[in-house]
Amino acid sequence: MKEKTPIATEAQYGKTMEEILSLMNKGEKNLSKAESEHLREMAFAAQQYEKERYTIPAPVTIEGMIELKMYERRLKQKELAQLMGLSEPKLSQILSGKRAPDIAFLKAAHQKLGIDASFLLNHV
């Protein structure tokens, strides 16, 4: 079995991803124990490389944080408005910056979306 080495370059990452795809195409049931372990090791190495190279900066605005939560939960704006107990026009105005967030919005963002209260208060 190959020694565990971290991925250092984009070329190594590409080669690792090709190997992962090749093993995955064989099907989980068709892999030997050694192949399964190698697949796990490569997936872990690829994940570590992605964390180091492709980090997404944290949102710095309330609107950005709300959009991130929408993306994470795969919500459309209409669904988010329902979840937060807000009207669609009100949510749209807040997200577009045409209206300032009010207490009801901030409370729902904290309780329903799990956004840290201090983040919300520091960005109002």
C-alpha positions in Angstrom: 0.0 0.0 0.0 1.2 3.5 -0.8 2.5 5.7 2.0 0.2 8.4 3.1 1.5 11.7 1.7 -0.4 15.0 1.5 -1.3 16.4 -1.8 0.9 19.4 -2.5 0.2 20.5 -6.1 -2.8 20.9 -8.4 -1.3 18.1 -10.7 -1.2 15.7 -7.7 -4.8 16.7 -6.8 -5.9 16.0 -10.4 -4.2 12.6 -10.5 -5.7 11.7 -7.1 -9.2 12.6 -8.2 -8.8 10.5 -11.4 -7.7 7.5 -9.2 -10.7 8.1 -6.9 -13.1 8.2 -9.8 -11.6 5.0 -11.3 -12.0 3.1 -8.0 -15.5 4.5 -7.5 -16.5 3.4 -11.0 -15.6 -0.1 -10.0 -18.4 0.0 -7.4 -17.9 -0.4 -3.6 -18.8 -4.1 -3.6 -16.1 -4.8 -6.3 -13.2 -3.3 -4.4 -10.7 -5.3 -2.4 -9.9 -4.3 1.2 -6.7 -2.7 0.0 -8.5 -0.7 -2.7 -11.1 0.4 -0.2 -8.5 1.6 2.2 -6.5 3.3 -0.5 -9.7 5.0 -1.7 -10.4 6.3 1.9 -6.8 7.6 2.2 -7.0 9.4 -1.2 -10.4 10.9 -0.4 -9.0 12.2 3.0 -5.9 13.6 1.3 -8.1 15.3 -1.4 -10.4 16.7 1.3 -7.5 18.2 3.2 -6.1 19.7 0.0 -9.5 21.2 -0.8 -9.8 22.7 2.7 -6.4 24.4 2.4 -6.7 25.6 -1.2 -10.4 26.3 -1.8 -11.5 27.9 1.4 -14.5 30.2 1.0 -14.3 33.3 3.1 -17.0 33.8 5.7 -19.7 36.3 4.8 -19.1 39.8 6.2 -22.7 41.1 5.8 -26.0 39.9 7.1 -27.3 39.6 3.5 -24.2 37.4 2.6 -24.8 35.2 5.7 -28.5 34.7 4.8 -27.5 33.8 1.2 -25.0 31.3 2.5 -27.7 29.7 4.8 -30.1 29.6 1.8 -27.4 27.8 -0.3 -26.5 25.4 2.5 -30.2 24.5 3.0 -31.0 24.7 -0.7 -33.8 27.1 0.0 -35.4 29.5 -2.5 -36.2 33.0 -1.2 -39.9 32.1 -1.0 -39.2 29.0 1.2 -36.8 31.1 3.4 -39.5 33.7 3.9 -41.9 31.0 5.0 -39.4 29.5 7.3 -38.6 32.8 8.9 -42.2 33.9 9.1 -41.7 36.9 6.9 -43.4 38.2 3.8 -41.6 37.6 0.6 -41.4 41.3 -0.3 -40.0 42.2 3.1 -37.3 39.5 2.8 -36.5 40.6 -0.7 -36.1 44.2 0.3 -33.8 43.3 3.2 -31.6 41.0 1.1 -31.3 43.7 -1.6 -30.4 46.4 0.9 -33.5 48.5 0.3 -34.7 47.9 3.8 -32.9 47.6 7.1 -33.3 44.4 9.0 -35.7 44.8 11.9 -36.0 42.9 15.2 -38.3 40.2 13.8 -35.9 39.5 11.0 -32.9 39.3 13.2 -34.7 37.1 15.7 -35.8 34.7 12.9 -32.3 34.7 11.4 -30.9 33.6 14.8 -33.6 31.1 15.8 -34.5 29.6 12.4 -31.1 29.7 10.6 -28.7 29.4 13.6 -26.8 32.6 12.8 -24.8 33.8 15.8 -26.6 36.7 17.6 -23.3 38.6 18.0 -22.7 38.5 14.3 -26.2 39.8 13.6 -25.8 42.6 16.2 -22.4 43.6 15.0 -23.5 43.9 11.4 -26.8 45.9 11.8 
